Amino acid sequence: MFISNIADFDQLLPQESAVTQDKTRNRVQADLELFKSVANLAEFSSTPVILLFNHADEFEKKVESATTEDLTVRPTFPKLES
């Protein structure tokens, strides 16, 4: 089981992060990359792997209270439909 905080969609990784040196990468994108790399390991080829997003209530509050200019979901995840 892999858990990611969906409310961190608007948070960038700290510069000293071991996950990435890219200052433009947000926490959820980094979590998804890590999840993909772990889930695709040969050791897990026959093992169900679950990705859970927690803090959905905080995510919802951020989205509801954000103005169009403030909302950064679309640039972070450009494949989302309108």
Backbone torsions as a table, in degrees:
resi	resn	phi	psi	omega
1	MET	NA	134.9	179.9
2	PHE	-123.9	129.7	-176.3
3	ILE	-118.0	134.1	178.2
4	SER	-130.0	141.7	179.2
5	ASN	-85.1	103.5	-177.6
6	ILE	-64.9	-24.0	179.0
7	ALA	-70.3	-10.6	178.2
8	ASP	-87.3	13.6	-178.6
9	PHE	-58.2	-23.0	-177.9
10	ASP	-107.5	14.8	-178.2
11	GLN	-109.6	131.3	176.0
12	LEU	-87.9	151.5	176.0
13	LEU	-67.3	147.2	175.3
14	PRO	-63.5	151.0	-177.3
15	GLN	-58.2	-34.1	-177.4
16	GLU	-86.2	10.0	-178.1
17	SER	-60.6	137.0	177.6
18	ALA	-77.0	-17.8	-177.0
19	VAL	-70.2	-42.8	-177.7
20	THR	-156.4	152.7	174.1
21	GLN	-99.2	-0.2	-179.0
22	ASP	-77.6	113.7	-176.7
23	LYS	-71.6	-11.3	-179.0
24	THR	-95.4	-3.5	-177.9
25	ARG	-82.7	128.0	178.9
26	ASN	-90.3	170.2	-172.7
27	ARG	-64.3	-40.0	-178.1
28	VAL	-69.4	-40.7	176.8
29	GLN	-60.4	-42.7	178.5
30	ALA	-63.8	-41.6	177.5
31	ASP	-61.1	-42.8	-179.6
32	LEU	-65.3	-38.6	176.5
33	GLU	-63.8	-44.0	179.0
34	LEU	-64.3	-42.5	177.4
35	PHE	-58.3	-47.6	179.9
36	LYS	-59.9	-43.3	-178.0
37	SER	-66.3	-37.5	178.8
38	VAL	-73.0	-44.6	-177.5
39	ALA	-64.8	-27.3	-178.5
40	ASN	-91.2	4.4	176.0
41	LEU	-66.7	143.3	-180.0
42	ALA	-57.4	-33.9	-179.3
43	GLU	-62.4	-22.1	-179.2
44	PHE	-107.0	13.9	-174.7
45	SER	-61.2	-29.2	179.2
46	SER	-114.6	21.7	-177.4
47	THR	-116.0	128.6	175.0
48	PRO	-64.4	134.0	178.9
49	VAL	-121.0	131.0	-175.7
50	ILE	-114.1	133.5	174.5
51	LEU	-109.7	119.9	177.9
52	LEU	-113.6	138.0	172.5
53	PHE	-106.2	121.6	177.9
54	ASN	-104.7	177.9	-178.7
55	HIS	61.4	36.7	178.6
56	ALA	-62.5	-31.1	179.1
57	ASP	-65.2	-40.9	177.1
58	GLU	-66.9	-39.5	177.8
59	PHE	-59.9	-46.9	-179.6
60	GLU	-60.8	-43.2	178.6
61	LYS	-61.9	-42.8	179.3
62	LYS	-62.0	-44.7	-178.4
63	VAL	-67.4	-42.5	-179.3
64	GLU	-66.7	-34.9	-175.8
65	SER	-90.2	-9.5	-176.5
66	ALA	-81.6	144.5	170.8
67	THR	-82.2	167.4	179.9
68	THR	-57.6	-39.3	-179.1
69	GLU	-69.5	-33.3	-178.0
70	ASP	-79.0	-29.1	-172.5
71	LEU	-70.0	120.9	-175.7
72	THR	-111.2	20.5	179.2
73	VAL	-67.9	-46.4	-175.6
74	ARG	-61.6	-49.5	177.9
75	PRO	-63.3	-30.2	-179.5
76	THR	-74.0	-41.4	-178.8
77	PHE	-127.6	77.7	-173.3
78	PRO	-63.4	-15.5	-178.8
79	LYS	-80.7	-6.3	178.9
80	LEU	-65.8	139.3	177.9
81	GLU	-81.1	155.6	177.6
82	SER	-74.2	NA	NA
